[in-house]
Amino acid sequence: ISCEIFALYNRKYTRMSSKCEVTYMNVNSVANLLDSNDNYKIIDVRYEDEYFEHIKGAVNAGSEQFYDNDFIETFVATYRNTNKLIFHCMMSQKRGPRCARIISEKFNSMNIETPPTM
């Protein structure tokens, strides 16, 4: 089982961790992904009151939930067969990348492989 984990960013791809394979993905790449048949899920980690405008098909999971071990276990069980997980928040500078790292570290601790990044 493998999964690529990304944090949405407006400028470029940047490797965050070679062990956990978290990468920044730019908005153009996300737009291309929306038009593809790839098995992906966009996770919007903004607070519920910030979620009124969101990327079509995105799932809202507020960043505060990523500190709850039960939530993390359920999240991983739900998305472990997804090829790409893309995390984003308002500016994608703190919450999105932080939640992507948390999930990536959990996948790594469960020996769920992450393939080479794009």
Disulfide bonds with the S-S distance in Angstrom:
none
